[in-house]
Amino acid sequence: MQILPFLKLVRPFNLLMIIFTQVLVKYFLFEPFGIDTTLSNFSFSLLVFSMICLAAAGNIINDLHDTATDKVNKPQKMLIGIKISEKVAWNWFIALNILGVGIGFYLSNLVGKPSFVALFIIPSAFLYFYATQIKGTVLVGNLVVSIMVAMIIVMVGIFDLVPAITPENLTTQKVMFSILVDYAIFAFLVNFLREIVKDQEDITGDYNAGYKTLPVLLGRSRTNFIIFAIALLPLIGILYYLYTYLYENRAAMLYVLIAVVAPLLYFMVKIVGAGNKKEFHHLSLVLKIVLAAGIFSIGLYKFVLI
């Protein structure tokens, strides 16, 4: 099997974002504040690798069950059946899932929480059912994928913070975990918006495949106004954070305003009048920038709070 088609299949940018996000949490949020943690550098790298394996497997199963819509929506990007055989793709899907869940089983026992293995099994199962059963169900597929994205952030706290909680450090650990939850909510909302925008972009193929996505059911114009309304939620949350935590730190406030708020406002202005595939693809990329810039702001906490 050729390396380049395989890399395209597993979405290397998305996998790099997982590494980037979890490294920021571990080494730019926890360590600067001397937070009590459980995972060594090696065991943390195993956690990151397991998440990459599960995400890559999810991308593969998504393409395996998306050939009908891809022929209409993005025929030039089709890989399975052209550059990668279905058999090879299925083998990689199975192998990556086994590897990801296996590492999760090891880590769960390492931190003394065997039941935590469910946090690896459930995403693996959800991604399979998303691609094979619920992707074309109105909003359900969007919600599942967005929850998975949010869990990338929370998983570091669950495995690194929770097992290290003692009566003495409970308050500090709770504060750090609450920061992770806030970022997870932000990631969930922005990714949820992006999933609906991608449905707007792929409306023709989804309609032909019988998918009941929001744009198929309501049309593009009504869906645009729903997207605009949902986009108000992360915008309000960001502005609240700016006023509450970053008001006295001009550099951090400027970063958030320029890198996160400005592109989000641009997205909101443009989404109302968007009407073709090219425009929706552009707006999907804008949301990807908003998400990446928002996650990057995790690295600002040591300058804001120390």
N, C-alpha and C positions, 0 to 999 in steps of 0.2 A: 504494500500500500504506500502511495506517495505521501510524504510528510505534509506538504503544503495544503492539499485538500483536507487532510485530517485536522490540521490546525484551524482551518476555516470552519470546519464542522463543529468544533467545540467552542468557538467564539473566544479567541485569545484575549481580546480586550476585556470581556466580561470576567474572565478568570483572573486577569491582572488586577482588576478592580477589587476582587475578593481579597487578594493578597494585600493590596494597598490599604484597604479598609481595616483589615484585622491587624496589620502591622501598626497602623496609626493608633488603634485602640490600645494595644499592648505596650508599645514603646514610646508613644507620645502623649498618652493620657494616664495610664497606670503608673509607669516608672517615674516620671518627673515628680509625682506627688508621694512617692514611697508607699504606694498602696500594697497591702498584703495580697499576694497572688499565689497560685498553686502550680501553674505550669512552668516547667523549665523551658529554656530556649528550644530544646529538641522536641519536647512534648507539644509545645505551641506550634512548631513547624508541622508536626503530625496533624494537629487540628486544622491548620490551614490547608494542608494537602488533602485531607479527607473532604473538606468543603469543596475544593477544586474538583475532586473526582466526582462528587455527587452532582455538581453544577454541570460538568462536562457531559455526564451521563444524561442529565435532563435535556441538554441541548441536542444530543444525538437522538433521543426518543422523540423529541419535538419535530426534528426533520424527517424521521422515519414515517411519522403519521401526518406529515404536512405536504406530501408530494402533490396531491391534487390541487391544493390552493397555490403552491409554489409555481406550478406550471403557468398559472395566470398572473400571479402577483409579482414574482421575481424569477422568471425562467432562466435568466442569465446567471443566477447564483445557485442553481440547483447542483447538488453534489452527489446525493445518494441515487444510485442507479445509473450514474454517468461516470463519475470519477471514483466513487466508493460503492462497492456492492452492498446490497441489503444485509447479506450474511455477515460481512465484516463489521458493518455498523452495529448489528445486533450483538455480535461477540464483544465489541468494545463497550456497548451499553451495559451488558451483564458484568464484564470484568471490572469496570469502573465502579459500579454499584457495590459489588462484593468488596472491593478494596476500600471504598469510602466507609461502608458500614462496619467492616472488619476493624479498621483503625478506630472508628467510633466506639466499638465494643472494648477495645484495649484502653482507650483514654477514659472511658466511663469507669472502668474498674481501677484504673490508676489513681483517679481522684476520689475513689471510695464511694461513687454514686452509680452503681450498676444500672439503675433504671434510666440513667441519662442516655443510654444507647437508643432509646425510643426517639430521641431528637435527631438521630441519623436515619433511622428506619422510616419514620413518618415523612420527612422530606423526600426520600427516595420513592416511597409509594405515591405521594402526592404528585410528584413530577410525572410519574408514569400515568396516573389516572388523568392528570391535566391534559397530557398529549393525546391519550387514547379515548377518553370518555367525556371530559367536561370542557375542553378548549372552546368548543363552539357554543357553549351555554352562556347566556347573557350574564356578564359581569363575574360569574363564578371563576372562570379561568383567570381573569384579570386579578381577582382577589388572591387566588392561590399563588400566582407568580410573585405578587407584591409582598405577600407574607414571607415567602422564601427569601426575598431580598432583605427584608427587615431582620430576619433571623440571622443573617450573616454577621450583623453587628452584635446582636444580643448573645450569640453563641460564645463569644469571647468572655463576656461577663459571667455566663452560666458556668463555664468550665474553669475560669481563672479566678473569679471573685467569690462565687457562692461557696465552694468548698473551703475557702480560707476564712470564712466569717467566724468571729469569736464574739463573746459579749463585749469585749473591749473595743473592737474595731467596727462594731455593727453600724454605727452612725455613718462613718466614713464610707464603708462599703455600700451602704444604701444610697448615699449621694452619688457615688460613681456609677452605680447601676442605673439610677434614675436618669443620668446624663445619656447613658447608652439607650435607654428606652425612648428618650426624646429624639435622639438621632434615628432610631429605628422607625418611629412614627413618621418622621420627615421622609426617610427613604421609602417607606410604604406609600405615602401619599404621592410623591413625585413619580415613583415607578408605576403606580396605579394610573395616574394621568397618562404616562407614556404608553401603557398597554392599550388604553382606549384610543389614543392617537394612532397607534399602529393598526388598530382595528379600522379606523377611518381610512388609513392608507391602503389596507388590504380588502376593502369592502367588496370589490368585484369578485375576487377569488372566494371569499368567505360566503358570499351569496350563492355562487355556483355550487359550493360544497354543502350547502344547506345549514351553515352555521348561523345560530341565532345571536349574533353579537349586537351590541347597542346600536351601531350605525345601520345595520341591516334592518333592525326592528323600527327605529325611529327616524332614520335618514340622517344625512350628514349635518344639516343645519341645526336641527334640534340637539343632536349630540354635541355639537360645538358649544352650545350654551351650557349644557351640563358640564362639559370639561371646564369651561370658564368658571362656573360656580364652585366646582371642586378645587380648582387652583387657588381660590380665595383662602382655603384652609391652611396650606403651607405658608402662604404669604403672611397671613395674620400671625401664625406661629413664629415665623422668622422675625417679624417686626416686634413682637412681644419680647423675644430673646434679646434683640438689639436694645430695647428700652430697659430691660431688667438687668442684663448682665454685661453688655458691651458698651453702654453709653459713655463710660469714663475712659474707655480704651479706644482712642481715635483710629489707630492703625487697623485693629481688628474690625471695628465698625465699618471703616471704609472698604475693607476686603469683602465683608459680607454684602454690603450695599452694591458694590461693583460686580462681584463674581457670582452672587446668588440672586439678590433681589432684582437687579437690573435685567438679567436675562429672563427671569420669571415674569416680570412685568411685560417685557417684549413678547414673550410667549402668549400672555393673556390678551394683549392687543391684537396679535396676529391670528389667534385661533378663531376669533369670532367670524372673520371673513374668509377663512381657509376653505378651499373647495376642491382641490385636486391632489393627486398622489404626490407630486413634487413638493407642494406646500406642506403636506402632512409629514413627509419624510424629513424636511428641514426642521419642522417644529419638534419632531421626535429627537433629533440631534441636539436641539436647544435644551430639551429636558435632560438629556444625558449629561450635558455640561453643567446644568443646575445641580444635578445629583452628585456629580464628581466634585464640584466646587464646595458643595455643602459638606460632603464627607471629609474633604481636605481640611475644613475648619476645625476638625478634632485636634489637629496639631497646633492650634492657636491657644488652647487652654493653658498651657504652661506659661505663656506670655501674659495671659489675661489674669490668671489667679495667683501666680507666684510673685 
